[in-house]
Amino acid sequence: MKWTDVREIGIALADSRPYADPMTVRFTDLMRWVMELPGFADDANRCNEKILEAIQKVWLEERD
């Protein structure tokens, strides 16, 4: 996975952290959690707030 795989990342977070509230997670934690996902292999410098917001949105949709 790479940062551009927003949908796949959001689904993986919903599966791996079912009790976390996507709306209360700090972006610094979200970024770290994404980088810890199995199969994630991308440079941290390619991440930005827009990508994290998109991941957060997918994660929220998957959770609900």
N, CA, C and O atoms as a Tripos MOL2 file, in Angstrom:
@<TRIPOS>MOLECULE
protein
  256   255    64     0     0
PROTEIN
NO_CHARGES

@<TRIPOS>ATOM
      1 N           0.8320   -1.1800    0.0000 N.3       1 MET1
      2 CA          0.0000    0.0000    0.0000 C.3       1 MET1
      3 C           0.8760    1.2420    0.0000 C.2       1 MET1
      4 O           1.9880    1.2560    0.5280 O.2       1 MET1
      5 N           0.3420    2.2570   -0.5990 N.am      2 LYS2
      6 CA          0.9910    3.5720   -0.6290 C.3       2 LYS2
      7 C          -0.0210    4.6010   -0.1280 C.2       2 LYS2
      8 O          -1.2000    4.2860    0.0320 O.2       2 LYS2
      9 N           0.4330    5.8150    0.1160 N.am      3 TRP3
     10 CA         -0.4530    6.8690    0.6240 C.3       3 TRP3
     11 C          -1.6520    7.1180   -0.2920 C.2       3 TRP3
     12 O          -2.7110    7.5370    0.1760 O.2       3 TRP3
     13 N          -1.4970    6.8690   -1.5690 N.am      4 THR4
     14 CA         -2.5920    7.1110   -2.5070 C.3       4 THR4
     15 C          -3.6730    6.0320   -2.4500 C.2       4 THR4
     16 O          -4.7370    6.1980   -3.0450 O.2       4 THR4
     17 N          -3.4180    4.9360   -1.7450 N.am      5 ASP5
     18 CA         -4.4020    3.8540   -1.6070 C.3       5 ASP5
     19 C          -5.3370    4.1510   -0.4370 C.2       5 ASP5
     20 O          -5.4720    3.3460    0.4850 O.2       5 ASP5
     21 N          -5.9680    5.2980   -0.4880 N.am      6 VAL6
     22 CA         -6.7870    5.8220    0.5980 C.3       6 VAL6
     23 C          -7.8850    4.8460    1.0000 C.2       6 VAL6
     24 O          -8.0850    4.6050    2.1910 O.2       6 VAL6
     25 N          -8.5950    4.2860    0.0390 N.am      7 ARG7
     26 CA         -9.7030    3.3770    0.3400 C.3       7 ARG7
     27 C          -9.2010    2.1280    1.0550 C.2       7 ARG7
     28 O          -9.7570    1.7230    2.0760 O.2       7 ARG7
     29 N          -8.1750    1.5350    0.5280 N.am      8 GLU8
     30 CA         -7.6030    0.3200    1.1120 C.3       8 GLU8
     31 C          -7.0890    0.5910    2.5420 C.2       8 GLU8
     32 O          -7.2660   -0.2340    3.4370 O.2       8 GLU8
     33 N          -6.4670    1.7280    2.7350 N.am      9 ILE9
     34 CA         -5.9530    2.0950    4.0550 C.3       9 ILE9
     35 C          -7.1010    2.3000    5.0330 C.2       9 ILE9
     36 O          -7.0470    1.8130    6.1620 O.2       9 ILE9
     37 N          -8.1360    3.0140    4.6130 N.am     10 GLY10
     38 CA         -9.2900    3.2570    5.4800 C.3      10 GLY10
     39 C          -9.9530    1.9630    5.9160 C.2      10 GLY10
     40 O         -10.3400    1.8220    7.0760 O.2      10 GLY10
     41 N         -10.0860    1.0210    4.9990 N.am     11 ILE11
     42 CA        -10.6780   -0.2800    5.3210 C.3      11 ILE11
     43 C          -9.7790   -1.0410    6.2860 C.2      11 ILE11
     44 O         -10.2620   -1.6410    7.2470 O.2      11 ILE11
     45 N          -8.4820   -1.0170    6.0350 N.am     12 ALA12
     46 CA         -7.5340   -1.7130    6.9120 C.3      12 ALA12
     47 C          -7.5670   -1.1360    8.3310 C.2      12 ALA12
     48 O          -7.4700   -1.8850    9.3030 O.2      12 ALA12
     49 N          -7.7010    0.1720    8.4550 N.am     13 LEU13
     50 CA         -7.7810    0.7880    9.7790 C.3      13 LEU13
     51 C          -9.0800    0.4240   10.4840 C.2      13 LEU13
     52 O          -9.0890    0.1900   11.6920 O.2      13 LEU13
     53 N         -10.1660    0.3780    9.7390 N.am     14 ALA14
     54 CA        -11.4490   -0.0160   10.3270 C.3      14 ALA14
     55 C         -11.3700   -1.4420   10.8660 C.2      14 ALA14
     56 O         -11.9490   -1.7510   11.9080 O.2      14 ALA14
     57 N         -10.6570   -2.3010   10.1570 N.am     15 ASP15
     58 CA        -10.4950   -3.6940   10.5860 C.3      15 ASP15
     59 C          -9.5200   -3.8290   11.7530 C.2      15 ASP15
     60 O          -9.7640   -4.5960   12.6840 O.2      15 ASP15
     61 N          -8.4240   -3.0870   11.7010 N.am     16 SER16
     62 CA         -7.3780   -3.2580   12.7100 C.3      16 SER16
     63 C          -7.6170   -2.4580   13.9900 C.2      16 SER16
     64 O          -7.0640   -2.7900   15.0390 O.2      16 SER16
     65 N          -8.4260   -1.4210   13.9120 N.am     17 ARG17
     66 CA         -8.7010   -0.5820   15.0870 C.3      17 ARG17
     67 C         -10.2040   -0.3130   15.1970 C.2      17 ARG17
     68 O         -10.6480    0.8280   15.0700 O.2      17 ARG17
     69 N         -10.9810   -1.3710   15.4320 N.am     18 PRO18
     70 CA        -12.4460   -1.2280   15.4180 C.3      18 PRO18
     71 C         -13.0090   -0.3360   16.5250 C.2      18 PRO18
     72 O         -14.1190    0.1780   16.3900 O.2      18 PRO18
     73 N         -12.2670   -0.1460   17.6090 N.am     19 TYR19
     74 CA        -12.7900    0.6470   18.7240 C.3      19 TYR19
     75 C         -12.2890    2.0880   18.7300 C.2      19 TYR19
     76 O         -12.6940    2.8890   19.5730 O.2      19 TYR19
     77 N         -11.4240    2.4070   17.8050 N.am     20 ALA20
     78 CA        -10.9180    3.7860   17.7200 C.3      20 ALA20
     79 C         -11.9250    4.6520   16.9670 C.2      20 ALA20
     80 O         -12.5380    4.2060   15.9970 O.2      20 ALA20
     81 N         -12.0850    5.8810   17.4180 N.am     21 ASP21
     82 CA        -12.9720    6.8370   16.7530 C.3      21 ASP21
     83 C         -12.1310    7.6630   15.7720 C.2      21 ASP21
     84 O         -11.2880    8.4560   16.1900 O.2      21 ASP21
     85 N         -12.3610    7.4780   14.4780 N.am     22 PRO22
     86 CA        -11.5580    8.1920   13.4770 C.3      22 PRO22
     87 C         -11.5860    9.7070   13.6400 C.2      22 PRO22
     88 O         -10.6390   10.3900   13.2490 O.2      22 PRO22
     89 N         -12.6540   10.2330   14.2070 N.am     23 MET23
     90 CA        -12.7830   11.6830   14.3280 C.3      23 MET23
     91 C         -11.9960   12.2570   15.5030 C.2      23 MET23
     92 O         -11.8150   13.4720   15.5870 O.2      23 MET23
     93 N         -11.5280   11.4020   16.4110 N.am     24 THR24
     94 CA        -10.7760   11.9100   17.5630 C.3      24 THR24
     95 C          -9.2930   11.5540   17.5000 C.2      24 THR24
     96 O          -8.5220   11.9420   18.3780 O.2      24 THR24
     97 N          -8.8950   10.8230   16.4720 N.am     25 VAL25
     98 CA         -7.4910   10.4330   16.3280 C.3      25 VAL25
     99 C          -6.6840   11.6110   15.7840 C.2      25 VAL25
    100 O          -7.0520   12.2160   14.7780 O.2      25 VAL25
    101 N          -5.5880   11.9250   16.4580 N.am     26 ARG26
    102 CA         -4.7140   12.9980   15.9750 C.3      26 ARG26
    103 C          -4.0330   12.5410   14.6840 C.2      26 ARG26
    104 O          -3.7480   11.3560   14.5130 O.2      26 ARG26
    105 N          -3.7800   13.4680   13.7950 N.am     27 PHE27
    106 CA         -3.1500   13.1230   12.5160 C.3      27 PHE27
    107 C          -1.7630   12.5110   12.7070 C.2      27 PHE27
    108 O          -1.3400   11.6820   11.9020 O.2      27 PHE27
    109 N          -1.0620   12.9030   13.7440 N.am     28 THR28
    110 CA          0.2500   12.2980   13.9880 C.3      28 THR28
    111 C           0.1050   10.8130   14.3070 C.2      28 THR28
    112 O           0.9070    9.9930   13.8600 O.2      28 THR28
    113 N          -0.9310   10.4720   15.0890 N.am     29 ASP29
    114 CA         -1.1930    9.0620   15.4020 C.3      29 ASP29
    115 C          -1.6990    8.3200   14.1740 C.2      29 ASP29
    116 O          -1.2900    7.1900   13.9080 O.2      29 ASP29
    117 N          -2.5830    8.9550   13.4330 N.am     30 LEU30
    118 CA         -3.1210    8.3360   12.2270 C.3      30 LEU30
    119 C          -1.9960    8.0000   11.2460 C.2      30 LEU30
    120 O          -1.9650    6.9120   10.6720 O.2      30 LEU30
    121 N          -1.1080    8.9150   11.0680 N.am     31 MET31
    122 CA          0.0140    8.6870   10.1560 C.3      31 MET31
    123 C           0.8510    7.4930   10.6300 C.2      31 MET31
    124 O           1.2360    6.6430    9.8270 O.2      31 MET31
    125 N           1.1240    7.4360   11.9200 N.am     32 ARG32
    126 CA          1.9130    6.3340   12.4790 C.3      32 ARG32
    127 C           1.1800    5.0110   12.3150 C.2      32 ARG32
    128 O           1.7950    4.0100   11.9470 O.2      32 ARG32
    129 N          -0.1280    4.9850   12.5810 N.am     33 TRP33
    130 CA         -0.9230    3.7630   12.4500 C.3      33 TRP33
    131 C          -0.9310    3.2670   11.0160 C.2      33 TRP33
    132 O          -0.8290    2.0660   10.7660 O.2      33 TRP33
    133 N          -1.0520    4.1920   10.0760 N.am     34 VAL34
    134 CA         -1.0240    3.7970    8.6590 C.3      34 VAL34
    135 C           0.3190    3.1650    8.3230 C.2      34 VAL34
    136 O           0.3800    2.1310    7.6570 O.2      34 VAL34
    137 N           1.3850    3.7880    8.7830 N.am     35 MET35
    138 CA          2.7150    3.2750    8.4630 C.3      35 MET35
    139 C           2.9930    1.9270    9.1210 C.2      35 MET35
    140 O           3.8740    1.1900    8.6780 O.2      35 MET35
    141 N           2.2500    1.6020   10.1710 N.am     36 GLU36
    142 CA          2.3880    0.3180   10.8570 C.3      36 GLU36
    143 C           1.5460   -0.7870   10.2280 C.2      36 GLU36
    144 O           1.7010   -1.9540   10.5880 O.2      36 GLU36
    145 N           0.6630   -0.4470    9.3020 N.am     37 LEU37
    146 CA         -0.1910   -1.4600    8.6810 C.3      37 LEU37
    147 C           0.6440   -2.4590    7.8860 C.2      37 LEU37
    148 O           1.5890   -2.0760    7.1960 O.2      37 LEU37
    149 N           0.2920   -3.7410    7.9850 N.am     38 PRO38
    150 CA          0.9950   -4.7400    7.1670 C.3      38 PRO38
    151 C           0.8110   -4.4250    5.6810 C.2      38 PRO38
    152 O          -0.2980   -4.1390    5.2310 O.2      38 PRO38
    153 N           1.8780   -4.4800    4.9490 N.am     39 GLY39
    154 CA          1.8070   -4.2200    3.5170 C.3      39 GLY39
    155 C           1.9720   -2.7680    3.1300 C.2      39 GLY39
    156 O           2.0190   -2.4480    1.9420 O.2      39 GLY39
    157 N           2.0610   -1.8700    4.1240 N.am     40 PHE40
    158 CA          2.2680   -0.4590    3.7970 C.3      40 PHE40
    159 C           3.7460   -0.2150    3.5550 C.2      40 PHE40
    160 O           4.5900   -0.5750    4.3770 O.2      40 PHE40
    161 N           4.0490    0.3950    2.4290 N.am     41 ALA41
    162 CA          5.4510    0.6740    2.0890 C.3      41 ALA41
    163 C           5.5180    1.9560    1.2700 C.2      41 ALA41
    164 O           5.5080    1.9250    0.0390 O.2      41 ALA41
    165 N           5.5870    3.0700    1.9640 N.am     42 ASP42
    166 CA          5.7110    4.3510    1.2750 C.3      42 ASP42
    167 C           6.4640    5.3060    2.1840 C.2      42 ASP42
    168 O           6.6010    5.0660    3.3830 O.2      42 ASP42
    169 N           6.9450    6.3760    1.6050 N.am     43 ASP43
    170 CA          7.7370    7.3720    2.3110 C.3      43 ASP43
    171 C           6.8270    8.2900    3.1220 C.2      43 ASP43
    172 O           5.8280    8.7970    2.6100 O.2      43 ASP43
    173 N           7.1780    8.4990    4.3840 N.am     44 ALA44
    174 CA          6.3970    9.3850    5.2490 C.3      44 ALA44
    175 C           6.3120   10.7990    4.6810 C.2      44 ALA44
    176 O           5.3340   11.5030    4.9290 O.2      44 ALA44
    177 N           7.3090   11.2180    3.9320 N.am     45 ASN45
    178 CA          7.3190   12.5630    3.3630 C.3      45 ASN45
    179 C           6.2820   12.7480    2.2600 C.2      45 ASN45
    180 O           6.0140   13.8780    1.8530 O.2      45 ASN45
    181 N           5.7030   11.6730    1.7780 N.am     46 ARG46
    182 CA          4.6750   11.7860    0.7350 C.3      46 ARG46
    183 C           3.2800   11.9930    1.3310 C.2      46 ARG46
    184 O           2.3110   12.2020    0.6010 O.2      46 ARG46
    185 N           3.1860   11.9330    2.6420 N.am     47 CYS47
    186 CA          1.9070   12.1160    3.3290 C.3      47 CYS47
    187 C           1.6410   13.5980    3.5450 C.2      47 CYS47
    188 O           2.5650   14.3880    3.7350 O.2      47 CYS47
    189 N           0.3460   13.9660    3.5130 N.am     48 ASN48
    190 CA         -0.0280   15.3410    3.8260 C.3      48 ASN48
    191 C          -1.4150   15.3440    4.4660 C.2      48 ASN48
    192 O          -2.0660   14.3020    4.5550 O.2      48 ASN48
    193 N          -1.8570   16.5030    4.9040 N.am     49 GLU49
    194 CA         -3.1320   16.6160    5.6130 C.3      49 GLU49
    195 C          -4.3130   16.1880    4.7380 C.2      49 GLU49
    196 O          -5.2530   15.5690    5.2360 O.2      49 GLU49
    197 N          -4.2750   16.5010    3.4770 N.am     50 LYS50
    198 CA         -5.3610   16.1350    2.5660 C.3      50 LYS50
    199 C          -5.5100   14.6070    2.4820 C.2      50 LYS50
    200 O          -6.6260   14.0880    2.5000 O.2      50 LYS50
    201 N          -4.3980   13.9040    2.3940 N.am     51 ILE51
    202 CA         -4.4280   12.4380    2.3400 C.3      51 ILE51
    203 C          -4.9730   11.8820    3.6510 C.2      51 ILE51
    204 O          -5.8080   10.9780    3.6400 O.2      51 ILE51
    205 N          -4.5090   12.4120    4.7770 N.am     52 LEU52
    206 CA         -4.9810   11.9320    6.0750 C.3      52 LEU52
    207 C          -6.4730   12.1800    6.2540 C.2      52 LEU52
    208 O          -7.1720   11.3380    6.8170 O.2      52 LEU52
    209 N          -6.9680   13.3110    5.7880 N.am     53 GLU53
    210 CA         -8.4070   13.5960    5.8560 C.3      53 GLU53
    211 C          -9.1990   12.6020    5.0140 C.2      53 GLU53
    212 O         -10.2630   12.1440    5.4300 O.2      53 GLU53
    213 N          -8.6890   12.2690    3.8440 N.am     54 ALA54
    214 CA         -9.3690   11.3110    2.9730 C.3      54 ALA54
    215 C          -9.3890    9.9200    3.6150 C.2      54 ALA54
    216 O         -10.4000    9.2200    3.5500 O.2      54 ALA54
    217 N          -8.2810    9.5230    4.2290 N.am     55 ILE55
    218 CA         -8.2220    8.2370    4.9280 C.3      55 ILE55
    219 C          -9.2200    8.2330    6.0790 C.2      55 ILE55
    220 O          -9.9470    7.2600    6.2770 O.2      55 ILE55
    221 N          -9.2490    9.3120    6.8250 N.am     56 GLN56
    222 CA        -10.1620    9.4460    7.9540 C.3      56 GLN56
    223 C         -11.6240    9.3100    7.4920 C.2      56 GLN56
    224 O         -12.4290    8.6630    8.1620 O.2      56 GLN56
    225 N         -11.9540    9.9050    6.3780 N.am     57 LYS57
    226 CA        -13.3200    9.8420    5.8460 C.3      57 LYS57
    227 C         -13.7040    8.4090    5.4790 C.2      57 LYS57
    228 O         -14.7920    7.9500    5.8290 O.2      57 LYS57
    229 N         -12.8190    7.7040    4.7790 N.am     58 VAL58
    230 CA        -13.0980    6.3160    4.3990 C.3      58 VAL58
    231 C         -13.2300    5.4540    5.6520 C.2      58 VAL58
    232 O         -14.1370    4.6270    5.7460 O.2      58 VAL58
    233 N         -12.3340    5.6450    6.6040 N.am     59 TRP59
    234 CA        -12.3580    4.8810    7.8410 C.3      59 TRP59
    235 C         -13.6900    5.0930    8.5580 C.2      59 TRP59
    236 O         -14.2860    4.1340    9.0490 O.2      59 TRP59
    237 N         -14.1510    6.3130    8.6190 N.am     60 LEU60
    238 CA        -15.4230    6.6340    9.2690 C.3      60 LEU60
    239 C         -16.5840    5.9560    8.5410 C.2      60 LEU60
    240 O         -17.4740    5.3940    9.1800 O.2      60 LEU60
    241 N         -16.5790    6.0070    7.2070 N.am     61 GLU61
    242 CA        -17.6270    5.3600    6.4220 C.3      61 GLU61
    243 C         -17.6470    3.8480    6.6590 C.2      61 GLU61
    244 O         -18.7160    3.2500    6.7770 O.2      61 GLU61
    245 N         -16.4760    3.2390    6.7280 N.am     62 GLU62
    246 CA        -16.3720    1.8050    6.9380 C.3      62 GLU62
    247 C         -16.8380    1.4140    8.3370 C.2      62 GLU62
    248 O         -17.4440    0.3600    8.5290 O.2      62 GLU62
    249 N         -16.5580    2.2510    9.2830 N.am     63 ARG63
    250 CA        -16.9370    1.9740   10.6780 C.3      63 ARG63
    251 C         -18.4540    2.0250   10.8580 C.2      63 ARG63
    252 O         -19.0320    1.2400   11.6090 O.2      63 ARG63
    253 N         -19.0750    2.9510   10.1620 N.am     64 ASP64
    254 CA        -20.5350    3.1270   10.2840 C.3      64 ASP64
    255 C         -21.2200    2.1820    9.3800 C.2      64 ASP64
    256 O         -22.4500    2.1610    9.3250 O.2      64 ASP64
@<TRIPOS>BOND
     1     1     2 1
     2     2     3 1
     3     3     4 2
     4     3     5 am
     5     5     6 1
     6     6     7 1
     7     7     8 2
     8     7     9 am
     9     9    10 1
    10    10    11 1
    11    11    12 2
    12    11    13 am
    13    13    14 1
    14    14    15 1
    15    15    16 2
    16    15    17 am
    17    17    18 1
    18    18    19 1
    19    19    20 2
    20    19    21 am
    21    21    22 1
    22    22    23 1
    23    23    24 2
    24    23    25 am
    25    25    26 1
    26    26    27 1
    27    27    28 2
    28    27    29 am
    29    29    30 1
    30    30    31 1
    31    31    32 2
    32    31    33 am
    33    33    34 1
    34    34    35 1
    35    35    36 2
    36    35    37 am
    37    37    38 1
    38    38    39 1
    39    39    40 2
    40    39    41 am
    41    41    42 1
    42    42    43 1
    43    43    44 2
    44    43    45 am
    45    45    46 1
    46    46    47 1
    47    47    48 2
    48    47    49 am
    49    49    50 1
    50    50    51 1
    51    51    52 2
    52    51    53 am
    53    53    54 1
    54    54    55 1
    55    55    56 2
    56    55    57 am
    57    57    58 1
    58    58    59 1
    59    59    60 2
    60    59    61 am
    61    61    62 1
    62    62    63 1
    63    63    64 2
    64    63    65 am
    65    65    66 1
    66    66    67 1
    67    67    68 2
    68    67    69 am
    69    69    70 1
    70    70    71 1
    71    71    72 2
    72    71    73 am
    73    73    74 1
    74    74    75 1
    75    75    76 2
    76    75    77 am
    77    77    78 1
    78    78    79 1
    79    79    80 2
    80    79    81 am
    81    81    82 1
    82    82    83 1
    83    83    84 2
    84    83    85 am
    85    85    86 1
    86    86    87 1
    87    87    88 2
    88    87    89 am
    89    89    90 1
    90    90    91 1
    91    91    92 2
    92    91    93 am
    93    93    94 1
    94    94    95 1
    95    95    96 2
    96    95    97 am
    97    97    98 1
    98    98    99 1
    99    99   100 2
   100    99   101 am
   101   101   102 1
   102   102   103 1
   103   103   104 2
   104   103   105 am
   105   105   106 1
   106   106   107 1
   107   107   108 2
   108   107   109 am
   109   109   110 1
   110   110   111 1
   111   111   112 2
   112   111   113 am
   113   113   114 1
   114   114   115 1
   115   115   116 2
   116   115   117 am
   117   117   118 1
   118   118   119 1
   119   119   120 2
   120   119   121 am
   121   121   122 1
   122   122   123 1
   123   123   124 2
   124   123   125 am
   125   125   126 1
   126   126   127 1
   127   127   128 2
   128   127   129 am
   129   129   130 1
   130   130   131 1
   131   131   132 2
   132   131   133 am
   133   133   134 1
   134   134   135 1
   135   135   136 2
   136   135   137 am
   137   137   138 1
   138   138   139 1
   139   139   140 2
   140   139   141 am
   141   141   142 1
   142   142   143 1
   143   143   144 2
   144   143   145 am
   145   145   146 1
   146   146   147 1
   147   147   148 2
   148   147   149 am
   149   149   150 1
   150   150   151 1
   151   151   152 2
   152   151   153 am
   153   153   154 1
   154   154   155 1
   155   155   156 2
   156   155   157 am
   157   157   158 1
   158   158   159 1
   159   159   160 2
   160   159   161 am
   161   161   162 1
   162   162   163 1
   163   163   164 2
   164   163   165 am
   165   165   166 1
   166   166   167 1
   167   167   168 2
   168   167   169 am
   169   169   170 1
   170   170   171 1
   171   171   172 2
   172   171   173 am
   173   173   174 1
   174   174   175 1
   175   175   176 2
   176   175   177 am
   177   177   178 1
   178   178   179 1
   179   179   180 2
   180   179   181 am
   181   181   182 1
   182   182   183 1
   183   183   184 2
   184   183   185 am
   185   185   186 1
   186   186   187 1
   187   187   188 2
   188   187   189 am
   189   189   190 1
   190   190   191 1
   191   191   192 2
   192   191   193 am
   193   193   194 1
   194   194   195 1
   195   195   196 2
   196   195   197 am
   197   197   198 1
   198   198   199 1
   199   199   200 2
   200   199   201 am
   201   201   202 1
   202   202   203 1
   203   203   204 2
   204   203   205 am
   205   205   206 1
   206   206   207 1
   207   207   208 2
   208   207   209 am
   209   209   210 1
   210   210   211 1
   211   211   212 2
   212   211   213 am
   213   213   214 1
   214   214   215 1
   215   215   216 2
   216   215   217 am
   217   217   218 1
   218   218   219 1
   219   219   220 2
   220   219   221 am
   221   221   222 1
   222   222   223 1
   223   223   224 2
   224   223   225 am
   225   225   226 1
   226   226   227 1
   227   227   228 2
   228   227   229 am
   229   229   230 1
   230   230   231 1
   231   231   232 2
   232   231   233 am
   233   233   234 1
   234   234   235 1
   235   235   236 2
   236   235   237 am
   237   237   238 1
   238   238   239 1
   239   239   240 2
   240   239   241 am
   241   241   242 1
   242   242   243 1
   243   243   244 2
   244   243   245 am
   245   245   246 1
   246   246   247 1
   247   247   248 2
   248   247   249 am
   249   249   250 1
   250   250   251 1
   251   251   252 2
   252   251   253 am
   253   253   254 1
   254   254   255 1
   255   255   256 2
@<TRIPOS>SUBSTRUCTURE
     1 MET1         2 RESIDUE 1 A MET
     2 LYS2         6 RESIDUE 1 A LYS
     3 TRP3        10 RESIDUE 1 A TRP
     4 THR4        14 RESIDUE 1 A THR
     5 ASP5        18 RESIDUE 1 A ASP
     6 VAL6        22 RESIDUE 1 A VAL
     7 ARG7        26 RESIDUE 1 A ARG
     8 GLU8        30 RESIDUE 1 A GLU
     9 ILE9        34 RESIDUE 1 A ILE
    10 GLY10       38 RESIDUE 1 A GLY
    11 ILE11       42 RESIDUE 1 A ILE
    12 ALA12       46 RESIDUE 1 A ALA
    13 LEU13       50 RESIDUE 1 A LEU
    14 ALA14       54 RESIDUE 1 A ALA
    15 ASP15       58 RESIDUE 1 A ASP
    16 SER16       62 RESIDUE 1 A SER
    17 ARG17       66 RESIDUE 1 A ARG
    18 PRO18       70 RESIDUE 1 A PRO
    19 TYR19       74 RESIDUE 1 A TYR
    20 ALA20       78 RESIDUE 1 A ALA
    21 ASP21       82 RESIDUE 1 A ASP
    22 PRO22       86 RESIDUE 1 A PRO
    23 MET23       90 RESIDUE 1 A MET
    24 THR24       94 RESIDUE 1 A THR
    25 VAL25       98 RESIDUE 1 A VAL
    26 ARG26      102 RESIDUE 1 A ARG
    27 PHE27      106 RESIDUE 1 A PHE
    28 THR28      110 RESIDUE 1 A THR
    29 ASP29      114 RESIDUE 1 A ASP
    30 LEU30      118 RESIDUE 1 A LEU
    31 MET31      122 RESIDUE 1 A MET
    32 ARG32      126 RESIDUE 1 A ARG
    33 TRP33      130 RESIDUE 1 A TRP
    34 VAL34      134 RESIDUE 1 A VAL
    35 MET35      138 RESIDUE 1 A MET
    36 GLU36      142 RESIDUE 1 A GLU
    37 LEU37      146 RESIDUE 1 A LEU
    38 PRO38      150 RESIDUE 1 A PRO
    39 GLY39      154 RESIDUE 1 A GLY
    40 PHE40      158 RESIDUE 1 A PHE
    41 ALA41      162 RESIDUE 1 A ALA
    42 ASP42      166 RESIDUE 1 A ASP
    43 ASP43      170 RESIDUE 1 A ASP
    44 ALA44      174 RESIDUE 1 A ALA
    45 ASN45      178 RESIDUE 1 A ASN
    46 ARG46      182 RESIDUE 1 A ARG
    47 CYS47      186 RESIDUE 1 A CYS
    48 ASN48      190 RESIDUE 1 A ASN
    49 GLU49      194 RESIDUE 1 A GLU
    50 LYS50      198 RESIDUE 1 A LYS
    51 ILE51      202 RESIDUE 1 A ILE
    52 LEU52      206 RESIDUE 1 A LEU
    53 GLU53      210 RESIDUE 1 A GLU
    54 ALA54      214 RESIDUE 1 A ALA
    55 ILE55      218 RESIDUE 1 A ILE
    56 GLN56      222 RESIDUE 1 A GLN
    57 LYS57      226 RESIDUE 1 A LYS
    58 VAL58      230 RESIDUE 1 A VAL
    59 TRP59      234 RESIDUE 1 A TRP
    60 LEU60      238 RESIDUE 1 A LEU
    61 GLU61      242 RESIDUE 1 A GLU
    62 GLU62      246 RESIDUE 1 A GLU
    63 ARG63      250 RESIDUE 1 A ARG
    64 ASP64      254 RESIDUE 1 A ASP
